[in-house]
Amino acid sequence: MASIAIEETPPQRAAPRSLATGFTALRIFFGLDWLSNGLAKLFDTGNYDWGFYSFNLITRGAARSIATDAASKTQISPLGAFYRDVVLMAYYRLDDAHVRMQLALGLTHTQHTDAIHPERAERTR
């Protein structure tokens, strides 16, 4: 019986430079997507027509209706309850101007206040 030699070849790997380029392009794309949809929610304008290209972005009302619809139509009842009782309530609360103002004031206040851990005596900044 003759033995057959099988030559194993190492797996082909992508060059680190091409991977870095691909991930950079992906990060830029997702960043632009988040930025454009965030601006659409901020200015509440979602339909754009540039003549040669038209597109829609998700506005505040559309995001609220998507979240409400998802909470009511899910087959997993604990997930629907969590979405309805926690996620949507937080979304509605952050939609109020006074809540956004208080959040901004609180975040600004933390920049010039020493954080004191309740179980430690030392201060951290």
C-alpha positions as CSV (number, residue, x, y, z in Angstrom):
1,M,0.0,0.0,0.0
2,A,1.4,3.4,-1.0
3,S,1.3,6.2,1.4
4,I,0.1,9.6,0.1
5,A,1.7,12.7,1.5
6,I,-0.8,15.5,2.2
7,E,0.7,18.9,2.3
8,E,-1.0,21.3,4.7
9,T,-1.0,24.9,3.8
10,P,-1.3,27.6,6.5
11,P,-4.5,29.7,6.4
12,Q,-4.4,32.9,4.4
13,R,-4.5,35.9,6.6
14,A,-5.4,39.5,5.6
15,A,-2.7,42.1,5.8
16,P,-3.0,44.2,9.0
17,R,-2.9,47.4,6.9
18,S,-6.0,46.3,4.8
19,L,-7.8,45.3,8.0
20,A,-7.1,48.7,9.5
21,T,-8.3,50.5,6.4
22,G,-11.5,48.5,6.4
23,F,-12.3,49.1,10.0
24,T,-11.5,52.8,9.6
25,A,-14.0,53.0,6.7
26,L,-16.6,51.1,8.8
27,R,-16.1,53.4,11.8
28,I,-16.5,56.5,9.6
29,F,-19.6,55.1,8.0
30,F,-21.2,54.3,11.3
31,G,-20.2,57.6,12.8
32,L,-21.8,59.5,9.9
33,D,-24.9,57.4,10.2
34,W,-25.2,58.1,14.0
35,L,-24.5,61.8,13.5
36,S,-27.0,62.2,10.7
37,N,-29.8,60.4,12.6
38,G,-28.9,62.3,15.7
39,L,-29.2,65.6,13.9
40,A,-32.5,64.4,12.4
41,K,-33.9,63.8,15.9
42,L,-32.5,67.2,17.1
43,F,-34.0,69.3,14.3
44,D,-37.0,66.9,13.7
45,T,-36.4,66.8,10.0
46,G,-36.2,63.4,8.4
47,N,-37.0,63.7,4.6
48,Y,-34.3,65.0,2.3
49,D,-34.4,65.3,-1.4
50,W,-31.2,66.5,-3.1
51,G,-32.5,66.1,-6.6
52,F,-30.2,63.2,-7.6
53,Y,-30.6,61.5,-4.3
54,S,-33.4,61.4,-1.7
55,F,-33.4,59.6,1.7
56,N,-35.2,59.4,5.0
57,L,-33.7,59.6,8.5
58,I,-35.3,58.6,11.8
59,T,-36.8,61.6,13.6
60,R,-38.0,61.7,17.3
61,G,-41.6,60.8,16.4
62,A,-40.5,57.9,14.2
63,A,-38.1,56.6,16.9
64,R,-40.9,56.8,19.5
65,S,-43.3,54.9,17.3
66,I,-40.7,52.2,16.4
67,A,-40.0,51.7,20.1
68,T,-43.7,51.6,21.1
69,D,-44.5,49.2,18.3
70,A,-41.6,47.0,19.2
71,A,-42.7,46.9,22.9
72,S,-46.3,46.0,22.0
73,K,-45.6,43.3,19.3
74,T,-42.9,41.3,20.9
75,Q,-43.6,37.6,21.6
76,I,-41.3,37.7,24.7
77,S,-43.5,39.2,27.4
78,P,-40.6,40.1,29.9
79,L,-38.8,41.9,27.1
80,G,-41.9,43.8,26.1
81,A,-42.6,44.8,29.8
82,F,-38.9,45.9,30.2
83,Y,-39.1,47.9,27.0
84,R,-42.4,49.5,27.9
85,D,-41.6,50.2,31.6
86,V,-37.9,51.1,31.4
87,V,-36.8,52.0,27.9
88,L,-39.8,54.0,26.8
89,M,-40.2,55.8,30.1
90,A,-36.6,56.9,30.0
91,Y,-37.0,58.0,26.4
92,Y,-40.1,60.1,27.3
93,R,-38.4,61.6,30.3
94,L,-35.3,62.6,28.3
95,D,-37.6,64.2,25.7
96,D,-38.6,66.9,28.3
97,A,-36.5,70.0,28.1
98,H,-36.2,70.5,31.9
99,V,-34.9,66.9,32.3
100,R,-32.2,67.6,29.6
101,M,-31.3,70.8,31.4
102,Q,-31.0,69.1,34.8
103,L,-28.9,66.3,33.3
104,A,-26.6,68.9,31.7
105,L,-26.3,70.8,35.0
106,G,-25.5,67.6,36.9
107,L,-22.8,66.6,34.4
108,T,-21.3,70.1,34.5
109,H,-21.4,70.0,38.4
110,T,-19.4,66.8,38.5
111,Q,-16.5,68.5,36.7
112,H,-15.7,70.8,39.6
113,T,-16.8,68.7,42.6
114,D,-14.7,66.1,44.4
115,A,-16.2,62.6,44.2
116,I,-16.3,61.0,47.6
117,H,-16.9,57.3,47.8
118,P,-19.2,56.5,50.7
119,E,-17.0,53.6,52.0
120,R,-13.6,55.4,51.7
121,A,-12.3,58.5,53.3
122,E,-10.0,59.6,50.5
123,R,-11.2,61.9,47.8
124,T,-10.8,61.2,44.1
125,R,-10.8,63.7,41.3
